[in-house]
Amino acid sequence: MLVLVSKMKNNKVLYIIIAICILLVIGICIFLALNHKEENLNDAQRFKKEFEQYNESIYEDVNEEVIDVEISEDNPIVYKTGKEIVEIMDTENAYIFFGYATCPYTRNAVETLISVAKEENIDTIYYVDIQNIRDEYMFNGSIVPELTKNGTDAYYEIVDLLKSRLSEYFVTDSSGNRYDTGVKRLNSPTFIAIKDREILGFHEGLVTSVNDIYKKIDDDQKAELKNYYLEIINSIK
């Protein structure tokens, strides 16, 4: 009888352990499923999330507030890598927006761009995040700036395709003096329209009246920027 009781207790403990394991597995599966669902965003949702995640943040290096943005999930953004966009520029008629989410210039431009695209029924604007693909130079005490980071192969191909429109790349010292790197720069943001491998529309930055890049542009500046974007859209529409 004692042996029987002992076996029954052992079986009960085993069943409890099995039940706990089953519950843990179910819990893990539910957790992974929820996380996968959250991350399974389309490009428009991804763009909204990527930009809005920095709302109410601070640029710690300059102690300035990040410009808050509000982006509709119903936006025309389609993500492309640098390599993919080079092929698109060679084969498609397209609108392309170059920028990155923490850039104050890009944050100031993005709502206007999306608004114009919606008004003009544009369903696709290719977006290339250029934050980590560009080359970088710095002032090192010499009149010749120092290359500190090479750009990607795709970046240099993009620059070559746009070189007739791009600005010279300058760096500054602590006194604000500017030094020419001798190379072209793909600035953030840049919006272009390309047709049959020809750049028919091009605008970089915001508008000339912007003095404080960490302050949201006013209605007049938005209207001016909107006109630039309208002109680009209509160049191949």
Beta strands, then each sheet from edge to edge (+ up, - down):
strand 1: 58-59
strand 2: 64-65
strand 3: 77-79
strand 4: 94-99
strand 5: 125-129
strand 6: 136-138
strand 7: 146-149
strand 8: 167-172
strand 9: 178-185
strand 10: 190-195
strand 11: 198-204
sheet 1: 1+ 2-
sheet 2: 3+ 5+ 4+ 10- 11+
sheet 3: 6+ 7-
sheet 4: 8+ 9-
end
